[in-house]
């Protein structure tokens, strides 16, 4: 099988796939829709990060694709429903770079509260500014965390260790960690805290979650950080509030439009503003995180290829499977639309072909059903064709 990995995915990922006899091709940058359609001919495994958009059109033109690995946390760049309807399993790395992002958040909070950005720039230009004006400790400051998932909760733990008072808001009912205080709505959180850090997912409903109305109810001199998704903060509104002094400092790692690679120019209204940290989407870009992500996602892709296991898939029904006993049995994987009667048809085909079923599994979600059968190694050549002709079949595979 052939694999294509985009966007400088770590060498650990490449090694993990090659160790299981996959031929791996790499590209340093993201690809456009047309480029992807051309590149995916004959490709069984696709690895990507956040800058590559895997649309319905691309998926419909990738007949050989079996699985996709998102070597990152989010999967909003992938049309998951389209992937499911084509029988393509998608895997990601929901925890692997959590610590790296959380550490950067804490570092940037200290940097902004101490106004180190201004001091550093002045020192580079030969100005010796040793004043303590507007430089403060983080101890005792109120930190508001918007989104209390894997990253937000770890930021909370680190912030508490520094003596900060932590408040959090999440649309889901999340239990607090340590002494963090839950706040019931976003407005109450924004009114209360000195620092706001955002850790929500890429749901389109989060577009401009922080806009003029939200800035208006924040404290004067608030500090804002966004290391989640580029569309969550209205950048123009943020720039206006930095210029007016309402926002005393900001750290932005993600942007509504990001360059495909380092050769493209980057522009934002936040450039050259005082006490503003701009980073090129590097929240999870540490050696440790990228190694962990590369190993984790590649392992899950290989596991799916070898066993059919989908326990960590983001779009398939989740089944944790042992390997089939290759000397005694073969494993048949059948992906189909989730409608009644498919399993009955499959079992009828087994009976028609005198197939002895050793073990059988079925899980469904709202879109698809996923049936797995371990069968005796000897079976008629017509079996696979019969399974492919079952009503509502999407994909049949044997491992």
BELURZI-V45202 format. One line per field, one symbol per residue. psi: psi as a letter, one per 30 degrees, with the letter a starting at -180 (. if undefined). Layout:
psi=???
This chain:
psi=lkkkklhhkkfeeeeeeffhgkkkklkflllleeeeeefgkgkekkklaffkkjleeeefgiffkelkjjiaelgffkjeeeeefghjkkkaifffgeeeeeeeeeeeeeeeefhfeeeeeeefggkijglgkgkllfkfljkkjjjhbeeeeeeeeeeefggljkklkkfljkklkbgkkkkfleeeeefelfkkkkhlagkffgkhejaeeeeeflkkglkkkjhdkfgekjeeeeeefeeffejflkjkfklekkkeaffklkkkffkgkkhkkkkihgegileeeeeeeeeeeeeeeeeeeefgkgegkfflkjkjklkkjffflkkkkjklkilkfeeeeeeeeeeeghkjkelkkkllafelkjkkkklkeklkffeeeeefgkkgkekklk.
